Amino acid sequence: MTSIAAAAGEVVFVPKALGSYFYESFPCQQAQTSGYGGLQFTVQGPSNGSFSLELQTVADCNVTTGHNSSYNIVGNLTGQLQTVTLPLLGFDNNPNYDAIVGLVWTVFSSYGTQWTIGNITLVCGALPGGTPPTATVLPTRSTIAPTPTTVPTVAPTTACSNLLIDDWESQSRLTFLGYNAMGQASSDDGTMASIVVSGHRVMLTPSSTDSYFYSQFGCLDTQNKYGGISFKIRAARGTTFAVTMGWFQTCGSNNLKTATLTSTQLKWSFDGTERLYWFPFSVFTGLDASKLNMIYFSTFNAAVILGPMSFYCGTTATEYIAPPGGAISAPLALATSVVPVSNAKSFVIDSFTNQETNALGQWHGGEDGMAAVFGNNKLTILTNDSDANWNTQLADGCADMRAYSGAYLHIAYSGSNKFSVALQQHNEKCDDSIQPAPETWDSLEAARYASAKDIYMPIKHFNVNLTRSIGFNLRGFYTRDPTVITKIEIVDSVPTGWTMPQKLGSGNLIFACTRPNSFAFAIDDGDPQLAKRVMEIVKQADIPVTFFTVGLPLLDPTTGLGDIYKEMASHGHQIALHSYTHPKMEGLPDVASIDWEINNDLGAVKQVFGDKGHTNYFRPPFGTEGARMRQQIAHHFKDPNAKIVMWSIDVEDWLWALTPTPENQLAAFKRDLAAGGNLVVMHYLYNTTVEYLPEFIRLAKATGKRLMRVDQCMEDPNAPPLT
């Protein structure tokens, strides 16, 4: 979609192309047994418009994978909001009405214009077939695929330019939506260790030789125009992989033929530099260039970076040049097989022989309800709570790790590597009684640095002050699969042949203001009915504050938050980002889901505030933090140092506001203020919290500190000047 937003019980969107779609999935419904006879929803589209509705069913409700598709076409729309009622018996391909799992609206007759869908309902009773009174169901029973299965034949012409397959425009288009620049399917089906898109390049990092990646064309006729496929490749010396071309014997059939050549057979060799590579269709035996379906890469022995991929004209290979834009600050870099060696002596941090202390005699243990089990010199972690974490300390106060800047953290493990590893940094006084403690940390994604049994992370990849190291922290778990750890240690080298990924930008985790003598109120979304009272209070106090807003309610006209925040911004307050739907983002199952939250949040703020709404400040919902979320924030904000804002004063409104002792919010504020905290988290969800805000402000001013926005208290050169 070009744009999509939900508000007031409807989803409003603008289709980008013929293959654009909107889908709903839900627990398997036994519609026929339950007495449902039809589907009903409201729709508004252009006058005389039409669309296809796909009904997704499975063999029975015990089946959890795959689905069958049946279709119907709705046409002759009025141009006004109307109710469509479709009898279930109106769908083709004899679907199993006792195992319905999803609906897809697609093949919109008009794209680039606005459509609305709402109130999607299964309706009771047996409905007659034919034409319902509120919309026209066209009398077709032929399958309408959600994306075209046949791409029209390209007529020969004297003018020719490369036909783009994929320019790697965005991470979300490739790995969340799963399609290429042709609107066709493109995916690794989860077989790769990672897929990273940046600057019109994609880095494919295989988890094994079974990893693969494909990009489909439909059923494309390239005869008499395109002679082959070209793209730039960057790969380390010795890298090999295979290329498979697929084509149909007959378009629309399932009779797919393939031919495979290795990179060696194609006479491709790599030396770590980016160069243009290509192949003519003629090198693949039997290939029918009039019905091309896909290109398929497999059996990688190392990571590769691909540039824009296209069909080149005639017999001379040329490069497709992507338009400028889309790059992040740090370009994609291949892992290096030359790993520097540290001069520091190795040592064991934890071998799990003692439940109370690690091998250094320091505390280790779980926090926030961590489900961890000791036994047989190992630690078993079983949790998908992304807030839960396990700590193992290096020292009572601060440990100076500068001597180990060239060394590696080694974790011997089995099972899941779906978690983050953080190195924590203490405050300047190395004092746990002073806020914030820890002062910050940097998180790395375990899976990026892992084999099946070992994790090796360069100490220098942790972007912290090594002179004030506290310890390592395992956090951000996002699967229930167990992780079993037998050793955590510092080593001076890694095994021969080990390749190390690049350090990805992960932003700066902020708990406190850095400007001397400064203080900031950072207020999260709440009840729209209390927003005006908050505005009155900060206006009376004559202070600027920062509001972290959730994207979805910002777009909902019934909340009025869009107008409220525009008024706040006009009074000089900072508007910053707080996700689109407020989930624990590091706990989401995949990077694509994290991307969806970020992209929609950015889009919502831009829609309300325009280009002036852009900000590099983000507060993670619930304060849940991890490497995947941080990496994607840095990527989408195009800033490796994006500000991920936490807090050093928590009024604990979530804990006390609705209890018989709401005054404990004031006690919590005083406690953290006395400990040196200067960056607040609070919400305007509760009346008690809002009514304590004047007292919070009075206490903050009484410290002699100057109250300001978060960007100002962080000494951001792009922040408005202090007045």
Buried (B, 14 or more C-beta within 10 A) or exposed (E): BEEBBBBEEBBBBBBBBBBBBBEBEEEBBBBBEEEBBBBBBBBBBBEEBBBBBBBBBBEEBEBEEEBBBBBBBBBEBBEEEBBBBBBBBBBBEEBBBBBBBBBBBBBBBBBEEBBBBBEBBBBEEEBEEEEBEEBBBEEBEEBBBBBBBBBEBBEEEEEBEBBBBBBBBBBBBBBBBBBBBBBBBBBBEEBBBBBBBBBBBBBBBBBEEEBBBBBBBBBBBBBBBBBBBBBBBBBBEEBBBBBBBBBBEEBEEEEEBBBBBEBEEBEBBBEEEBEEBBBBBEBBEEBBBBBBBBBBBBBBBBBBBBBBBBBBBEEEBBBBEBEEEBBBBBEBBBBEBEBBEBEBEBEBBBBBEEEEBBBBEBEBBBEEEBBBEEEEEBBBBBBBBBBBBBBBBBBEEBBEBEBBEBBBBBBBBBBBBBBBBBBBBBBEBBBBEBBBBBBBBBBBBBBBBBEEEBBBBBBBBBBBBBEBBBBBBBBBBBBEEBBBBBBBBBBBBBEEEBBBBBBBBBBBBBBBBEBEEBBBBBBBBBBBEBBEBBBEBBEEBEBBBBBBBBBBBBBBEEBBBBEBBBEBBEEEBBBBBBBBBBBBBBBBEBBBBBBBBBBBBBBBBBBBBEEEBEBBBBBBBBBBBBBBBBBBBBBBBBBBBBBBBBBBBBBBBBEBBEEEEBEBBBEBBBBBBEBBBBBBBBBBBBBBBBBBBBEBBEBBBEBEBBBBBBBBBBEBEEBEEEE
